[in-house]
């Protein structure tokens, strides 16, 4: 069973409304075709949950499927890893286009545009031996613990301190010109 938690966001944005409508329609059609009286293949929930509830959901999940098409750091991937049982961790499948992918190299990294890659990763995650799951989790939880917000702050500050100021034009004529629009 797939549990998709999709808290509403940017409800006033038309493209988000279309995406939500499409997802709800697809989930409904799949459930309509494959559901039993006591089971549905997709539990699509369009609401947010408190952090403690999400931590329990993440811990119970055998697979964390975090597949943004494009994203920043994506803390959900790190929260999933942090919530796992060290003796029986789940498997993280992560979009290579998520910012977290750079730090979570032991996840199963996928191209979210490729149904075949997603399918292969899901199959691999479902049959992954416990020893491999633990090895991957150990590396990722070390990363989560070491590369926290303070690490990020120090790294960012170091980059700022080393940054060279932009070159100044030699003359006013060399400076870029901004043209006002008359539309």
N, C-alpha and C positions, 0 to 999 in steps of 0.2 A: 504494500500500500504506500502510495506517495502522499505525504502531508505537505501541502504548499501553504505556507503562512505568508499572506500578501497584505500587510497593513496598508490602508489607504494613504496615498500621498499625492499631493498636487492634484487634488480632485477637480480643480477649476481649469486645469490644462486639458484641452481637447484631445491631444495625442494620448495622454494618460488614460482618459476616459475610453478611448477606442481600444487601447491595449487591454484594459481591464475587461471590457465587454467581450473582446475576442477570447481571452483566457477563460472567462466564465462560461462562454459558449462551448469552447473545446472541452473543458472539464465536464460540463453537463452532457455533451454527446458521448464522451468516453464512458462516463458513469452509466448513462442510459443503456449503452450497448453491452456493458460487462458487469454491472452490479448484481449482487445477490441481495436477498432480503436482509441479511445481517452483515453485509460487506460492500464497500465501494472501492474501486481501484485508486481514486483520487479524492482526498479530503482537502478541498480548497476552502481556506478560511480567510476572509477579507476583513481582518481586524488585527490590532496590535495586542501584545501580551506583555505583562510585567517581566522584568529581567529574570526573576527567580523561576517563573513558569517556563520561559524560553530555555533556561539552563537545564531544566529537567527534560524538556523535549530534545534538546541537543544530546544529552547524555543517553537517552533511550534510543536515539537514531543510529542504526547500523551504518548508514551512509549519510554524509553531509554533502548535498549537491548545491554548490554555490557557483552559478554560471552566468554572471552578468556579461552582457555583450561588450560593455566598456564600463570601467568603474575606477574609483579611487582606491583607497587602502582596503576597503571592505572588511570591517571588523567582525562580521558574522562568521567568516572563516576562522578567525582567531578565537572567537567565543566558542565555536563548535569544538575546536581542539582543546581549549581550556576546560570544557565541561566533561570530557571523556573520562571513563574509568581506566586508569593506567593498566589494570590487569586484563582488560578486554576492550580496547579502544575501537571505535568505529573508523571508517575510511573517509577521508576528505577528497571529494572530486571538485576541482577548482578551475574556473576559467583562466586560461593563460592571459586574458585581457583584464583581469582584476589586479589592482595594485598589489594586493597581498601575495600574488603568485611569485613575485621576486623573492619574498622571504619564506615562502612555503613550498620550496622545491620538492619536498617529500610527499606532497599531495599528488594525486593523479591529475596532472594538468591536461586540460582539454581545450579544443577550439569549440566554443559553444554554438558556432554556426554549422558544425558537422554532426549530423545525427549519428553517423557511424562511429565517430570518436566517442560520443556520449554513451552510445550503446555498449561499445567495447569496454569503456571505463566502468560502467555499471556492472557488467558481467565480471570483470576482474575484481571489483570491490566485493561483490557477493561471494566469491570463492577464495578471497585472499586469506592465506594462512595466518594464524594468530601471531606467529613469530614476526612475519613481515609487517603486520599491522602495528605491533608494538615498536618495532624498529623505526618505522615511519613516524609514529606518534612521538616517540622519544625525541627525535630530531626537531619536530615541529613545536613541541611544548617548550623545549629549550629556547627556541627562537622567540616564542610568545613571551616567555619570562624575561629574556635578556633584552629584546628589542621593544621595550615599553615606551610610554610617552616621554619619559626622561631621556632615553636613548635618542629618540627622534629629535627632541629639543636640542640636545647637545650636537647631534650631527648637523642639524639645520643651521644652528648658530655657527658652527665651524665653517660650513660652506659660505655663509654670509661674510664671515671675517676674511676668508681667502678670496672672495669675489673682487674682481677688478672693476673699478668704476667705468662706465661707458666712455668711449673716446669723445672728447669735445671737438667740435668743428674748429678748424683754424680761423675761419672767417665767418661772418654772418651769412655770406653767400653760400657757404658749404653746408649750412644747417638745413635740415629737412623742413619743408614748407607744409603747413597745414592749410588746406583750402576749405573754406566754408561751403556747405552745400546750399544750393538755392532751390531745392525741390519744393 
